[in-house]
Amino acid sequence: MKVTVIGTGYVGLVTGACLSEMGNHVVCLDVDARKIKILNEGGIPIHEPGLEAIVARNRAAGRLQFTTDVAAAVAHGTVQFIGVGTPPDEDGSADMQYVLAAAASIGRHMTDYKVIVDKSTVPVGTADRVKLAIAAELKARGLDDTGFAVVSNPEFLKEGAAVEDCMRPDRIVVGADDERAILLMRALYQPFMRNHDRLMVMDVRSAEFTKYAANAMLATRISFMNELALLAERVGADIEQVRKGIGSDPRIGTHFLYAGTGYGGSCFPKDVKALIHIGHENHMTLKVLTAVEDANDRQKLVLVDKLVARYGNDLSGKTFAMWGLAFKPNTDDMREAPSRVIVDELLKRGAQVRAYDPVAMDEAKRVMEGLAGISFVGSAADALTGADALLVVTEWKEFRTPDFDHIKATLKQPLVFDGRNIWEPALLKSLGIEYHGIGRV
């Protein structure tokens, strides 16, 4: 099948690459000439495990192309995926300008039947707005508006595991009321469902809502556990033991029950904000999600609070090693990363920061450009040099079993603040290292 994907970010690039892996002929369109140049030269503008190999393989086979030519891209695909960004606007709502601009571009250039697929995370009612935008362009060209269908097909890709999620989806949600479009979507996704049918067809608005509901639920679990972790510290309980106890209940499960420094990234923060805004637009206050957001904002400061409790509010003359900058492992994404809040607060209090991340160093330097007091070093060991204490902010695998003797010998004081609970308190204490986790005893 011929497919066009508009947008080459996490959603668009992964979707396009995985569809080409299944034999489809895919053209990925982006107005960012820099990104397209990188892709056409064999590079990848984002870090996502497994993606580079799939892109290279399908580019070489001629099934995957990258272009800035809007007319050619629209002409190519019977199915047109819109996978552009929907960043939060000032009021918390999703900024729809890029989605609607993509829709208008399709309307300006299409000459035959198209299925337009909203792949981006979009508010309920977006399909109607996309349909109107395309119809307006067709009308301006003197064409009727019957030759297309708009479908909602939200993505459920985890950064760091997006390729695996795309190739082996746990569900494929399609919101549509056009039978021809449903048949085409089913045919497109059939190779991803060899074991059993994972495709759920529903009305468009329910599909749009499903994505927000899923991310809001996961964000709620994280904030819930983070609040329990803070309470566990007060009452002398160990949140890790509690996690195992409640996670063994099949009604609860084990996923997204880890206490830490809060969630970040491109999805949870903006989708929670957007859902709260949708509530306001419909004269509802979503009290649970408002609390989720408030709890997450507080949690991003938890390591700073622990440092202040240990050293006092004035951290002048102190240097802290920071392991991990990306909002989660296996990505270089710094959007809404807890590390950014932590660094800002430490620098405000006069501290110096020596930071290391296995993947996100370049992106961290870009987003923290101009901050005085932070230095970026070449290894986890380098970060320890001259530091008063170690802060673990991202749970990269290489941090799980470090040389604790080296940590103890290099730090000015044998003191660690484990923001992801990756180490056992009893072990570090037995080694003579002062340990502070999140809800640990």
Secondary structure as GFF3:
##gff-version 3
##sequence-region A 1 441
A	DSSP	beta_strand	2	6	.	.	.	ID=ss1
A	DSSP	alpha_helix	10	21	.	.	.	ID=ss2
A	DSSP	beta_strand	25	29	.	.	.	ID=ss3
A	DSSP	alpha_helix	33	40	.	.	.	ID=ss4
A	DSSP	alpha_helix	51	60	.	.	.	ID=ss5
A	DSSP	beta_strand	64	67	.	.	.	ID=ss6
A	DSSP	alpha_helix	70	76	.	.	.	ID=ss7
A	DSSP	beta_strand	79	82	.	.	.	ID=ss8
A	DSSP	alpha_helix	97	109	.	.	.	ID=ss9
A	DSSP	beta_strand	114	118	.	.	.	ID=ss10
A	DSSP	alpha_helix	126	140	.	.	.	ID=ss11
A	DSSP	beta_strand	148	152	.	.	.	ID=ss12
A	DSSP	alpha_helix	162	167	.	.	.	ID=ss13
A	DSSP	beta_strand	172	175	.	.	.	ID=ss14
A	DSSP	alpha_helix	179	189	.	.	.	ID=ss15
A	DSSP	three_ten_helix	190	192	.	.	.	ID=ss16
A	DSSP	beta_strand	199	202	.	.	.	ID=ss17
A	DSSP	alpha_helix	204	235	.	.	.	ID=ss18
A	DSSP	alpha_helix	239	247	.	.	.	ID=ss19
A	DSSP	alpha_helix	268	281	.	.	.	ID=ss20
A	DSSP	alpha_helix	287	299	.	.	.	ID=ss21
A	DSSP	alpha_helix	302	311	.	.	.	ID=ss22
A	DSSP	beta_strand	319	323	.	.	.	ID=ss23
A	DSSP	alpha_helix	338	348	.	.	.	ID=ss24
A	DSSP	beta_strand	352	356	.	.	.	ID=ss25
A	DSSP	alpha_helix	361	367	.	.	.	ID=ss26
A	DSSP	beta_strand	374	376	.	.	.	ID=ss27
A	DSSP	alpha_helix	380	384	.	.	.	ID=ss28
A	DSSP	beta_strand	389	392	.	.	.	ID=ss29
A	DSSP	three_ten_helix	397	399	.	.	.	ID=ss30
A	DSSP	alpha_helix	404	410	.	.	.	ID=ss31
A	DSSP	beta_strand	415	418	.	.	.	ID=ss32
A	DSSP	alpha_helix	425	430	.	.	.	ID=ss33
A	DSSP	beta_strand	434	436	.	.	.	ID=ss34
###
